Amino acid sequence: MKKISIVLILGLVLSSCVSKKKYIALEKEKGEVVSELTKTKVEKEDLEAKFEVIQARVEKYNTKISSLKEENDVKFDAVGNTAVISNATKRSMRETLANVDPNELSQAKTLQDSMNLAVSYNLKKTINTSTLDEDDDIAINIDETVVMISISDKMLFNSGSYRISPKANNILQKLADVINSEPSIEVMVEGHTDARTISNTRVADNWDLSVLRATSVVRKLQKQFNVDPAKLIASGRSSYQPLTDNETSENRARNRRTRIAILPNINKFFALMGDEGTTVTQVNMPQN
């Protein structure tokens, strides 16, 4: 009996020793895991700090790139002595010039020539005189970056009158659409007569007639087609700026005209009239 008790006690002691060894081993393993976690946490924090530095540098470079791009887009080049245009506008011009008749484009020797061609193309496309019955009586030209639209008097007025004919509504509507589409556009309407003198109870002389015709067009644009009157200027030139001599009836008819000068902000003009959806062909635009 005594022998059996000794054996049991010895077994319990040995069992207790094994458990303690396992405990110590587990504690050691736990310490190693905690140490590894601490090391990993430190490395993670170090990596996050490095990432923040890299991210800040990336954002700085992106800001710098955007700034350079914007600076490049708004960099202005002189066009003769009359205007300046930005690089962004020049890109729009190249897109437009891709659609211009190659024969006309070959005549453009300077940046100003190219701009004139592009503005003329866009404006003609917008006004679209092909829907008018008397297309030969409308001329669109560019003079020092100012768009000039010349309309014969027979399209606007009855002979010797300053009252606008109903058949003028079509072309005046098209003009009003262009004027209303861009806040920066200003318009000067000039009346021109031939050299024959006129005097009656309503009109004192050719000065009077030319001014009355210009103001009639301005009032029509304002009242019927809702053009902001602040954009409009009316002036009369009498017979003193003829296109040709007044020796024949045909020449006198040419001299009787209303000239409409559109003065756009060139950069906004191209933003407005850019041909969206057009396939762009690279055009080498001449420089000054």
Residue frames as qw, qx, qy, qz and C-alpha x, y, z in Angstrom:
[[0.000, 0.888, 0.460, 0.000, 0.00, 0.00, 0.00],
 [0.318, -0.801, 0.115, 0.494, 2.75, 2.34, 0.87],
 [0.450, -0.124, 0.603, 0.647, 4.46, 1.50, -2.37],
 [0.243, 0.634, 0.648, 0.346, 1.41, 2.41, -4.39],
 [0.131, -0.939, -0.235, 0.214, 1.12, 5.86, -2.69],
 [0.403, -0.571, 0.349, 0.624, 4.70, 6.69, -3.50],
 [0.386, 0.199, 0.687, 0.582, 4.10, 5.88, -7.16],
 [0.103, 0.820, 0.544, 0.143, 1.03, 8.13, -7.33],
 [0.254, -0.884, -0.022, 0.391, 2.83, 11.04, -5.72],
 [0.442, -0.329, 0.518, 0.654, 5.74, 10.65, -8.11],
 [0.324, 0.472, 0.686, 0.449, 3.34, 10.63, -11.08],
 [0.015, -0.929, -0.366, 0.052, 1.69, 13.84, -9.96],
 [0.363, -0.735, 0.208, 0.534, 5.05, 15.53, -9.50],
 [0.423, -0.052, 0.642, 0.637, 6.22, 14.50, -12.96],
 [0.209, 0.693, 0.634, 0.274, 2.91, 15.64, -14.47],
 [0.155, -0.936, -0.170, 0.266, 3.28, 19.00, -12.78],
 [0.417, -0.515, 0.402, 0.632, 6.79, 19.41, -14.16],
 [0.375, 0.279, 0.691, 0.551, 5.70, 18.74, -17.77],
 [0.067, 0.859, 0.500, 0.087, 2.90, 21.33, -17.61],
 [0.282, -0.854, 0.044, 0.435, 5.28, 23.97, -16.33],
 [0.442, -0.228, 0.560, 0.663, 7.72, 23.32, -19.18],
 [0.260, 0.551, 0.668, 0.428, 4.92, 23.67, -21.69],
 [0.103, -0.927, -0.325, 0.154, 3.84, 26.87, -20.00],
 [0.368, -0.663, 0.266, 0.595, 7.33, 28.32, -20.19],
 [0.396, 0.073, 0.671, 0.623, 7.57, 27.32, -23.86],
 [0.135, 0.751, 0.602, 0.235, 4.24, 28.94, -24.62],
 [0.221, -0.902, -0.114, 0.353, 5.25, 32.07, -22.76],
 [0.408, -0.411, 0.458, 0.674, 8.43, 32.19, -24.80],
 [0.299, 0.361, 0.715, 0.518, 6.51, 31.67, -28.02],
 [0.013, -0.886, -0.463, 0.036, 4.06, 34.38, -26.99],
 [0.313, -0.766, 0.115, 0.550, 6.94, 36.76, -26.34],
 [0.381, -0.115, 0.613, 0.682, 8.37, 36.05, -29.75],
 [0.179, 0.625, 0.683, 0.333, 4.97, 36.66, -31.40],
 [0.142, -0.922, -0.270, 0.238, 4.49, 39.92, -29.50],
 [0.380, -0.566, 0.333, 0.651, 8.00, 41.01, -30.47],
 [0.336, 0.172, 0.702, 0.604, 7.29, 40.16, -34.13],
 [0.065, 0.803, 0.579, 0.123, 4.00, 42.06, -34.03],
 [0.252, -0.858, -0.044, 0.445, 5.73, 45.06, -32.49],
 [0.384, -0.310, 0.527, 0.691, 8.41, 44.91, -35.19],
 [0.248, 0.445, 0.730, 0.456, 5.77, 44.60, -37.90],
 [0.050, -0.895, -0.426, 0.121, 3.83, 47.54, -36.46],
 [0.298, -0.715, 0.193, 0.602, 6.96, 49.69, -36.44],
 [0.337, -0.043, 0.674, 0.656, 7.74, 48.69, -40.03],
 [0.156, 0.672, 0.688, 0.225, 4.13, 49.43, -41.06],
 [0.125, -0.917, -0.207, 0.318, 4.26, 52.87, -39.47],
 [0.346, -0.509, 0.418, 0.668, 7.59, 53.51, -41.16],
 [0.292, 0.241, 0.749, 0.543, 6.16, 52.45, -44.54],
 [0.056, 0.827, 0.559, 0.013, 3.08, 54.62, -44.02],
 [0.222, -0.823, 0.039, 0.522, 5.30, 57.61, -43.26],
 [0.319, -0.252, 0.612, 0.678, 7.34, 56.96, -46.40],
 [0.228, 0.510, 0.762, 0.328, 4.14, 56.54, -48.43],
 [0.026, -0.900, -0.355, 0.251, 2.84, 59.90, -47.18],
 [0.253, -0.644, 0.320, 0.648, 6.09, 61.55, -48.26],
 [0.276, 0.039, 0.763, 0.583, 5.87, 59.92, -51.70],
 [0.135, 0.703, 0.693, 0.085, 2.18, 60.81, -52.01],
 [0.096, -0.871, -0.123, 0.465, 2.93, 64.43, -51.15],
 [0.249, -0.428, 0.535, 0.684, 5.64, 64.51, -53.82],
 [0.244, 0.329, 0.818, 0.405, 3.27, 62.99, -56.38],
 [0.057, 0.846, 0.516, -0.123, 0.60, 65.57, -55.59],
 [0.192, -0.757, 0.146, 0.607, 3.20, 68.33, -55.82],
 [0.247, -0.174, 0.695, 0.652, 4.33, 67.13, -59.23],
 [0.186, 0.555, 0.781, 0.217, 0.73, 66.73, -60.43],
 [0.024, -0.889, -0.291, 0.352, -0.02, 70.28, -59.34],
 [0.221, -0.598, 0.390, 0.665, 3.08, 71.50, -61.11],
 [0.264, 0.119, 0.805, 0.518, 2.18, 69.62, -64.29],
 [0.120, 0.748, 0.652, 0.020, -1.38, 70.99, -64.23],
 [0.118, -0.849, -0.053, 0.512, -0.04, 74.47, -63.64],
 [0.247, -0.368, 0.585, 0.679, 2.37, 74.16, -66.56],
 [0.230, 0.381, 0.819, 0.361, -0.42, 72.82, -68.79],
 [0.042, 0.865, 0.470, -0.171, -2.74, 75.68, -67.84],
 [0.199, -0.734, 0.197, 0.618, 0.09, 78.15, -68.32],
 [0.280, -0.099, 0.725, 0.621, 0.76, 76.68, -71.74],
 [0.179, 0.596, 0.761, 0.183, -2.92, 76.82, -72.71],
 [0.013, -0.935, -0.316, 0.160, -3.31, 80.46, -71.74],
 [0.441, -0.393, 0.289, 0.753, 0.03, 81.58, -73.11],
 [0.438, 0.818, 0.265, -0.262, -0.76, 84.29, -75.61],
 [0.544, 0.006, 0.437, 0.717, 0.84, 84.91, -78.98],
 [0.162, 0.585, 0.002, -0.795, 0.56, 88.20, -80.84],
 [0.533, 0.481, 0.643, 0.268, -1.39, 88.23, -84.10],
 [0.300, 0.643, 0.226, 0.668, -0.11, 91.20, -86.05],
 [0.098, 0.152, -0.337, 0.924, -0.88, 94.43, -84.21],
 [0.482, -0.291, -0.270, -0.781, -4.54, 93.65, -83.67],
 [0.852, -0.349, -0.056, -0.386, -5.06, 90.67, -81.37],
 [0.033, -0.454, 0.872, -0.178, -3.55, 87.95, -79.22],
 [0.869, -0.091, -0.282, -0.395, -4.62, 84.32, -79.06],
 [0.589, -0.513, 0.598, -0.182, -3.85, 81.50, -76.65],
 [0.022, 0.309, -0.923, -0.226, -2.34, 78.12, -77.46],
 [0.383, 0.294, 0.834, -0.267, -5.70, 76.50, -76.74],
 [0.487, 0.698, 0.147, -0.504, -7.27, 78.76, -79.35],
 [0.215, 0.591, -0.657, -0.415, -4.55, 77.88, -81.83],
 [0.213, -0.028, 0.976, 0.020, -5.42, 74.21, -81.37],
 [0.453, 0.563, 0.582, -0.373, -9.07, 75.00, -82.10],
 [0.343, 0.736, -0.248, -0.528, -7.94, 76.93, -85.16],
 [0.008, -0.363, 0.883, 0.298, -6.03, 73.91, -86.43],
 [0.352, 0.285, 0.878, -0.155, -9.15, 71.80, -86.08],
 [0.427, 0.734, 0.270, -0.454, -11.14, 74.37, -88.05],
 [0.189, 0.698, -0.496, -0.481, -8.46, 74.79, -90.70],
 [0.319, -0.098, 0.929, 0.162, -8.59, 71.05, -91.37],
 [0.420, 0.564, 0.702, -0.108, -11.98, 71.74, -92.98],
 [0.186, 0.798, -0.078, -0.567, -10.96, 74.78, -95.02],
 [0.794, 0.607, 0.031, 0.012, -10.47, 74.55, -98.78],
 [0.790, -0.249, 0.182, 0.531, -6.78, 73.56, -99.31],
 [0.455, 0.545, 0.231, 0.665, -6.44, 76.19, -102.04],
 [0.223, -0.896, -0.065, -0.379, -7.52, 78.92, -99.61],
 [0.767, -0.615, 0.073, 0.164, -5.34, 77.47, -96.86],
 [0.781, 0.117, 0.142, 0.597, -2.27, 77.53, -99.11],
 [0.216, 0.749, 0.103, 0.618, -2.63, 81.31, -99.34],
 [0.544, -0.833, -0.034, -0.094, -2.26, 81.76, -95.57],
 [0.616, 0.494, -0.380, 0.481, 1.30, 82.89, -94.94],
 [0.035, 0.386, -0.535, 0.751, 1.05, 84.20, -91.38],
 [0.077, -0.268, -0.863, 0.421, -0.73, 83.36, -88.15],
 [0.287, 0.384, 0.233, -0.846, -3.08, 86.27, -88.77],
 [0.448, 0.207, -0.584, -0.645, -3.97, 84.90, -92.23],
 [0.309, -0.094, -0.946, 0.012, -4.77, 81.54, -90.64],
 [0.056, 0.338, 0.664, -0.664, -6.92, 83.11, -87.95],
 [0.372, 0.328, -0.098, -0.863, -8.83, 85.12, -90.53],
 [0.441, 0.089, -0.778, -0.438, -9.53, 81.98, -92.56],
 [0.231, -0.194, -0.919, 0.256, -10.69, 80.05, -89.49],
 [0.164, 0.366, 0.455, -0.795, -12.97, 82.82, -88.16],
 [0.422, 0.281, -0.334, -0.795, -14.45, 83.34, -91.63],
 [0.380, -0.001, -0.893, -0.240, -15.09, 79.60, -92.05],
 [0.112, -0.290, -0.841, 0.443, -16.81, 79.28, -88.67],
 [0.237, 0.389, 0.257, -0.852, -18.95, 82.37, -89.14],
 [0.433, 0.211, -0.531, -0.697, -20.03, 81.42, -92.66],
 [0.323, -0.107, -0.940, -0.039, -20.94, 77.97, -91.40],
 [0.010, -0.351, -0.697, 0.626, -22.96, 79.45, -88.54],
 [0.332, 0.413, 0.041, -0.847, -24.80, 82.00, -90.64],
 [0.419, 0.185, 0.870, 0.184, -25.25, 79.46, -93.48],
 [0.294, 0.481, -0.086, -0.821, -26.26, 81.76, -96.31],
 [0.023, 0.033, -0.895, -0.444, -27.02, 78.76, -98.52],
 [0.082, 0.524, 0.833, -0.160, -30.62, 78.88, -97.29],
 [0.122, 0.668, 0.145, -0.720, -31.02, 82.45, -98.56],
 [0.661, 0.623, 0.415, 0.044, -32.46, 83.17, -102.00],
 [0.380, 0.902, -0.077, 0.190, -30.09, 86.03, -102.79],
 [0.834, -0.391, 0.034, 0.389, -26.76, 84.68, -101.61],
 [0.591, 0.380, 0.111, 0.702, -24.79, 86.88, -104.03],
 [0.082, -0.809, -0.076, -0.577, -26.00, 89.96, -102.14],
 [0.678, -0.724, 0.120, -0.046, -24.25, 88.89, -98.92],
 [0.637, 0.523, -0.439, 0.356, -20.47, 89.05, -98.52],
 [0.734, -0.676, 0.038, 0.056, -18.52, 87.91, -95.47],
 [0.609, 0.570, -0.321, 0.448, -14.93, 89.09, -95.16],
 [0.698, -0.567, -0.198, 0.389, -12.29, 89.50, -92.48],
 [0.311, 0.786, -0.105, 0.524, -10.51, 92.82, -92.00],
 [0.116, 0.498, -0.579, 0.635, -7.84, 92.86, -89.28],
 [0.151, -0.104, -0.926, 0.330, -9.65, 90.11, -87.30],
 [0.393, 0.283, 0.371, -0.793, -12.98, 91.96, -87.49],
 [0.310, 0.311, 0.869, 0.227, -15.72, 90.01, -89.26],
 [0.226, 0.325, -0.095, -0.913, -17.44, 92.16, -91.90],
 [0.328, 0.412, 0.846, 0.086, -20.84, 91.18, -93.28],
 [0.130, 0.260, -0.201, -0.935, -22.04, 93.32, -96.16],
 [0.323, 0.471, 0.818, -0.071, -25.72, 93.07, -97.17],
 [0.091, 0.236, 0.439, 0.862, -27.11, 94.81, -100.22],
 [0.272, 0.082, 0.316, -0.905, -29.95, 97.26, -99.57],
 [0.599, -0.001, -0.456, -0.658, -32.41, 95.32, -101.73],
 [0.532, -0.137, -0.829, 0.105, -32.29, 92.49, -99.16],
 [0.245, -0.292, -0.625, 0.681, -33.15, 94.84, -96.31],
 [0.128, 0.521, 0.262, -0.802, -35.02, 97.89, -97.59],
 [0.503, 0.713, 0.478, 0.106, -37.34, 99.12, -100.28],
 [0.515, 0.379, 0.146, 0.755, -35.77, 101.63, -102.67],
 [0.042, 0.531, -0.045, 0.845, -35.08, 104.99, -101.01],
 [0.657, -0.614, -0.159, -0.407, -36.62, 103.81, -97.74],
 [0.066, 0.468, -0.756, 0.453, -35.26, 103.06, -94.30],
 [0.784, -0.167, 0.304, -0.515, -38.12, 100.73, -93.36],
 [0.187, -0.333, 0.917, 0.113, -36.92, 97.13, -93.20],
 [0.657, 0.120, -0.488, -0.562, -38.52, 94.70, -95.63],
 [0.863, -0.262, 0.277, -0.331, -40.08, 91.48, -94.23],
 [0.922, 0.317, -0.205, 0.090, -37.74, 89.44, -96.43],
 [0.214, 0.680, -0.550, 0.435, -34.84, 90.65, -94.27],
 [0.737, -0.512, 0.233, -0.375, -36.06, 88.58, -91.31],
 [0.987, 0.056, -0.112, 0.104, -34.18, 85.44, -92.38],
 [0.616, 0.428, -0.315, 0.582, -30.71, 86.97, -92.48],
 [0.196, -0.646, 0.301, -0.673, -31.33, 89.17, -89.43],
 [0.887, -0.382, 0.049, -0.255, -32.43, 86.12, -87.44],
 [0.909, 0.143, -0.194, 0.340, -29.17, 84.35, -88.34],
 [0.292, 0.573, -0.306, 0.702, -27.16, 87.39, -87.34],
 [0.520, -0.607, 0.186, -0.572, -29.05, 87.68, -84.06],
 [0.973, -0.206, -0.107, -0.017, -28.34, 84.01, -83.28],
 [0.714, 0.292, -0.279, 0.572, -24.60, 84.62, -83.65],
 [0.002, -0.600, 0.245, -0.762, -24.69, 87.84, -81.62],
 [0.698, -0.518, 0.073, -0.490, -26.81, 86.34, -78.83],
 [0.955, -0.053, -0.280, 0.086, -24.66, 83.22, -78.53],
 [0.700, 0.016, -0.278, 0.657, -21.60, 85.01, -77.15],
 [0.276, -0.883, -0.292, 0.242, -21.64, 87.77, -74.51],
 [0.460, -0.505, 0.208, 0.700, -18.28, 89.19, -75.63],
 [0.390, 0.368, 0.559, 0.632, -19.43, 89.98, -79.18],
 [0.096, 0.647, 0.199, -0.730, -20.11, 93.61, -80.09],
 [0.469, 0.468, 0.644, 0.383, -21.72, 94.71, -83.35],
 [0.026, 0.502, -0.048, -0.863, -21.49, 97.90, -85.37],
 [0.483, 0.579, 0.644, 0.127, -24.17, 98.42, -88.01],
 [0.144, -0.425, 0.232, 0.863, -23.15, 100.87, -90.74],
 [0.546, 0.691, 0.449, -0.149, -25.46, 102.34, -93.35],
 [0.300, -0.301, 0.475, 0.771, -23.99, 103.17, -96.80],
 [0.532, 0.705, 0.327, -0.335, -25.65, 104.92, -99.74],
 [0.642, 0.363, 0.338, 0.585, -24.73, 105.60, -103.35],
 [0.308, -0.149, -0.005, 0.939, -23.73, 109.10, -104.47],
 [0.098, -0.539, -0.515, -0.659, -27.12, 110.25, -105.70],
 [0.073, -0.109, 0.433, -0.892, -28.58, 112.89, -103.42],
 [0.303, -0.510, -0.783, -0.184, -31.86, 112.34, -101.66],
 [0.024, 0.038, 0.381, -0.924, -34.08, 114.85, -99.89],
 [0.362, -0.464, -0.632, -0.504, -37.74, 114.59, -98.91],
 [0.479, -0.651, 0.026, -0.588, -40.03, 115.17, -95.98],
 [0.915, -0.400, -0.027, -0.045, -38.71, 112.11, -94.15],
 [0.835, -0.133, 0.108, 0.523, -35.03, 112.08, -95.14],
 [0.047, -0.919, 0.078, 0.384, -32.86, 115.22, -95.19],
 [0.359, 0.741, -0.533, -0.194, -29.88, 113.82, -97.13],
 [0.792, 0.222, -0.569, 0.011, -27.68, 110.77, -97.63],
 [0.109, 0.310, -0.724, 0.607, -26.23, 111.13, -94.14],
 [0.579, -0.111, 0.339, -0.733, -29.71, 110.99, -92.74],
 [0.877, 0.151, -0.261, -0.374, -30.68, 107.96, -94.85],
 [0.597, 0.310, -0.706, 0.223, -27.56, 105.98, -93.94],
 [0.079, -0.227, 0.690, -0.682, -28.06, 106.62, -90.21],
 [0.696, -0.015, 0.173, -0.697, -31.79, 105.85, -90.35],
 [0.841, 0.195, -0.461, -0.206, -31.11, 102.54, -92.08],
 [0.392, 0.279, -0.765, 0.427, -28.52, 101.59, -89.50],
 [0.287, -0.136, 0.572, -0.756, -30.82, 102.45, -86.59],
 [0.800, 0.052, -0.128, -0.584, -33.68, 100.54, -88.25],
 [0.739, 0.190, -0.644, 0.048, -31.52, 97.39, -88.31],
 [0.152, 0.232, -0.712, 0.645, -30.41, 97.94, -84.72],
 [0.531, -0.095, 0.311, -0.782, -33.99, 98.39, -83.52],
 [0.848, 0.105, -0.348, -0.386, -35.08, 95.26, -85.39],
 [0.580, 0.217, -0.732, 0.284, -32.29, 93.21, -83.82],
 [0.053, -0.174, 0.624, -0.760, -33.18, 94.55, -80.37],
 [0.558, 0.011, 0.267, -0.785, -36.96, 94.42, -80.44],
 [0.864, 0.176, -0.195, -0.429, -37.75, 91.43, -82.64],
 [0.834, 0.229, -0.485, 0.132, -34.70, 89.22, -82.14],
 [0.724, -0.687, -0.066, -0.008, -33.89, 90.09, -78.51],
 [0.683, 0.301, -0.235, 0.622, -30.30, 91.27, -79.04],
 [0.463, -0.655, -0.285, 0.526, -28.90, 93.11, -76.04],
 [0.295, 0.929, 0.123, 0.185, -28.83, 96.79, -77.11],
 [0.422, -0.824, 0.313, 0.213, -25.62, 97.27, -75.11],
 [0.699, -0.101, 0.561, 0.431, -23.88, 95.19, -77.79],
 [0.500, 0.635, 0.495, 0.318, -25.10, 97.34, -80.67],
 [0.184, -0.524, 0.102, 0.825, -23.68, 100.44, -82.34],
 [0.507, 0.701, 0.490, 0.107, -25.47, 102.28, -85.17],
 [0.227, -0.577, 0.227, 0.751, -23.62, 104.56, -87.56],
 [0.626, 0.721, 0.292, -0.057, -24.09, 106.14, -90.98],
 [0.541, -0.296, 0.390, 0.683, -21.36, 106.61, -93.61],
 [0.402, 0.719, 0.000, -0.567, -23.46, 108.35, -96.27],
 [0.848, 0.529, 0.028, 0.009, -21.85, 107.84, -99.73],
 [0.056, 0.900, -0.431, 0.036, -18.27, 108.50, -98.66],
 [0.383, -0.423, 0.819, 0.061, -16.99, 104.91, -98.45],
 [0.808, 0.379, -0.101, -0.441, -18.06, 103.43, -101.79],
 [0.816, -0.138, 0.535, 0.168, -17.00, 99.99, -102.94],
 [0.526, 0.226, 0.531, 0.625, -16.73, 101.23, -106.49],
 [0.009, 0.046, -0.145, -0.988, -17.57, 104.29, -108.62],
 [0.356, 0.471, 0.613, -0.526, -21.16, 105.49, -109.02],
 [0.141, 0.339, -0.480, -0.796, -21.14, 105.69, -112.83],
 [0.411, -0.079, -0.774, -0.476, -23.49, 102.77, -113.53],
 [0.712, -0.387, -0.044, -0.584, -26.67, 101.46, -111.94],
 [0.901, -0.075, -0.413, 0.113, -24.89, 98.17, -111.12],
 [0.471, 0.229, -0.453, 0.721, -22.10, 99.99, -109.29],
 [0.305, -0.420, 0.175, -0.837, -24.53, 102.21, -107.42],
 [0.858, -0.298, -0.249, -0.337, -26.39, 99.09, -106.32],
 [0.774, 0.036, -0.477, 0.415, -23.13, 97.69, -104.91],
 [0.193, 0.310, -0.356, 0.860, -22.51, 100.87, -102.96],
 [0.576, -0.400, 0.035, -0.712, -25.97, 100.82, -101.37],
 [0.698, -0.033, -0.705, 0.119, -25.43, 98.41, -98.57],
 [0.589, -0.729, 0.162, -0.308, -25.51, 97.80, -94.83],
 [0.569, 0.381, -0.663, 0.303, -22.26, 96.64, -93.33],
 [0.765, -0.603, -0.004, -0.224, -22.29, 94.75, -90.05],
 [0.365, 0.564, -0.647, 0.361, -18.99, 94.55, -88.21],
 [0.867, -0.455, -0.173, -0.107, -18.73, 91.80, -85.59],
 [0.165, 0.686, -0.583, 0.402, -15.94, 92.26, -83.06],
 [0.894, -0.332, -0.281, -0.110, -15.53, 89.01, -81.16],
 [0.440, -0.677, 0.586, -0.062, -13.28, 88.00, -78.29],
 [0.555, 0.451, -0.649, -0.261, -11.23, 85.62, -80.44],
 [0.045, 0.206, -0.943, 0.256, -10.60, 83.00, -77.75],
 [0.459, 0.222, 0.641, -0.573, -14.26, 82.85, -76.70],
 [0.610, 0.459, -0.222, -0.607, -15.31, 82.93, -80.35],
 [0.457, 0.323, -0.813, -0.162, -13.52, 79.65, -81.07],
 [0.133, -0.001, 0.888, -0.440, -14.76, 78.05, -77.86],
 [0.545, 0.351, 0.329, -0.687, -18.26, 78.92, -79.00],
 [0.700, 0.531, -0.157, -0.451, -17.99, 77.88, -82.62],
 [0.133, -0.422, 0.888, 0.126, -15.67, 74.88, -82.36],
 [0.721, 0.128, -0.443, -0.517, -16.98, 72.08, -84.55],
 [0.552, -0.334, 0.692, -0.324, -17.68, 69.36, -81.97],
 [0.851, 0.155, 0.486, -0.129, -17.36, 65.82, -83.19],
 [0.600, 0.753, -0.245, -0.113, -15.18, 66.73, -86.17],
 [0.929, -0.068, 0.061, 0.360, -12.30, 64.40, -86.90],
 [0.146, -0.926, 0.222, 0.269, -9.17, 66.44, -86.32],
 [0.839, 0.370, 0.035, 0.398, -6.43, 66.45, -88.94],
 [0.513, -0.581, 0.031, 0.631, -3.14, 68.02, -87.97],
 [0.444, 0.830, 0.174, 0.289, -2.56, 71.24, -89.89],
 [0.592, -0.162, -0.080, 0.786, 0.74, 73.07, -89.85],
 [0.038, 0.947, 0.320, 0.000, -0.36, 76.61, -89.13],
 [0.538, 0.486, -0.099, 0.682, 2.10, 79.28, -90.28],
 [0.456, -0.648, -0.317, 0.522, 3.58, 81.60, -87.73],
 [0.143, 0.988, 0.014, -0.060, 4.27, 85.31, -87.92]]
